[in-house]
Amino acid sequence: MDVFPSWLLSTPFILFSISFILLIHLLRRSISPMASATFHLPPAPPTLPFIGNTHQLLTKNLNRTLWQLAQKYGPVMLIHMGSKPLLVISSSEMTREVLKTHQESLSTRHSNEGTKRLTYNLSDITFAPYGHHWTKMRKVFLSELLGPKRVGWFNQVLKMETESVINILSSNPVNAPVNLNDLFLKLMYGVVCKFAFGKSYREEPFKGLTLKEMLDESTVVLVGSFTDMFPTYRWILDKLCGKNDKLDKCFANLDGYFEMIIDEHLQTVGETSEDEKDVVHALIELSQKDSEFTKDYMKALLLDVLVGAIESTFMTMVWAMSEIVRNPRVMQNLQSEIRRCVGSVGRKTEIDASYISKMTYLKMVIKESLRLHLPAPLLFPRDCSSHCQIGGYDVFPGTCVVINGWGIGRDPRHWKECPNEFYPERFENMEVDFLGNHFEMVPFGGGRRSCPGMKPAISTLELSLVKLFYWFDWEVAGGVKNEDLDMEEEGLLGAHKKSPLCLVPIKHKWEN
């Protein structure tokens, strides 16, 4: 039996369908408010019928391409991804207008069918529309997941998992290279899963898939696909591409995994001490006090924790380590500061935050790494909910607004000393930070929708780097000079390092 009737696949029907879709598309464009000459529209590169500017954006690295286009069309630029208008912001001044001046109109994140499904109809905090529900969920996230009770547990987990990494490296054969991509990913799964679930990441498959495989699938779904560029025709394109079936399978796997975790915790929630209660325990207790806090809300927040923390922090660690090792001067200065602040005490007791607070050069190194290598080079897109003006240009409801954080962090107007080079000392006399108060660098966003997991991410990065450079000296594998380390980016958004970071750890020889 054929999946489609023969007339549906006939040439006349296909030609008629294409012509009809093109006609509807042109009619919609002609009656769009942006077609009126009475409005002051942002500059835009020429578009092609139906596909818009998509042909210009199918490049190796989207954030670089958008930055190059912005040099020609300006810091507020309108492009079309298919039929979807996309406003690209490429300066700190315009970023301030988006994240602060017009945050009432631009506080809702863009979502697609995949995000709606995986977040239980936008029940989380990453994609929930700005409003009462989002405000409530953010309070839950900050108080129950990142509040004082959980911070102690998180620090305990981070201490154990980083110590495990040091033990692995210490037992590594002399002069043998280590794939730090694998090691850092293992570290992040260990930290996040132990913090959230109370036990380390389990390799045992669930329905034939490991948690990593499920999260990789989920990330692809959350990012979206080409069918999102054509909202009017998405329903038929999704069906033809089989996207709905893939989404159903992805959701079923992830939902089943969360069900299993929650059911296991329900059996032990009353027997676990306060000091050892993890995120799931905290959410279960909250649901028992607040009947409106459903199990779907729990699952949506767990997805935020897993997707938002593991991949982004892992890649930030890879880039930071790469930049430090590639610059021997920076590595030497950093090691000198770490070993001076910690002293011989670190060889006898655990290194903690009291030592890290004194390390000013470490903080400059982390700032510089985040300036050049954002967790997301293009910040989460936002949907305009009401008419506003950005840079004097009219922006209409339904327009998707995206900030090119990668380009802003390299803007030579603000970063005058070699903006594309890794130079931590630039922050010695600069007050710019990544907390969302300054818009010259926005690795964690800003305004109401800034990343709530910024503090644990920075704590993880700081403690990991301190231990790695306290105990070891580092060389690039294969006899390659440190300065020649491959730094090529990979992926449409350029967030990943193309080649794995393989280094040789050399246990430091103490003078005494």
Buried (B, 14 or more C-beta within 10 A) or exposed (E): EEEEEEEEEEEEEEEEEEEEBEEEBEEEBEEEEBEEEEBEBBBBBEBEEBBBBBEBBEEEBBBBBBBEBBEEBBBBBBBBBBBBBBBBBBBBBBBBBBBBBBBEBBBBBBBBBBBBBBBBBBBBBBBBBBEEBBEBBBEBBBBBBBEEBBBEBBBBBBBBBBEBBBEBBEEBEEEEBBEBBEBBBBBBBBBBBBBBBBEBBEEEEBEEBBBBEBBEBBBEBBEBBBBBBBEEBBEEBBEEEEBEEBBEEBBEBBBEBBEEBBEBBEEBBEEEEEEEBBBBBBBBBBBEEEEEBEBBBBBBBBBBBBBBBBBBBBBBBBBBBBBBBBBBEBBEBBBEBBBEBBEEEBEEEEBBEEBBEEBEBBBBBBBBBBBBBBBBBBBBBBBBBEEBBBBEBBBBEBBBBBBBBBBBBBBEEBBEEEBEEBBBBBBEEEEBBBEBEBBBBBBBBBBBBBBBBBBBBBBBBBBBBBBBBBBBBBBBBEEEEBEEBBBEBEBBBBBBBEEBBBBBBEEEEEEE
